[in-house]
């Protein structure tokens, strides 16, 4: 890694910076995603199952586990 195979993770957990090679990750705001999911759940209960949708901004944090 990364010469023959690139590895990318999600959530940018703290361990991503400390493993070797350092893990490239997609940064997700898990707290905001959880809060929004809960709000959507509550709203769906009140509106007879209306479907809610939101797209969150993401950030690719490139580290040593990928080669670009």
Secondary structure, 3 states (H helix, E strand, C coil): CCCCCCCEEECCCHHHHCCCCCCEEEECCHHHHHHHHHHHHHHHHHCCCCCCCCCCCCEEECCCCCCC
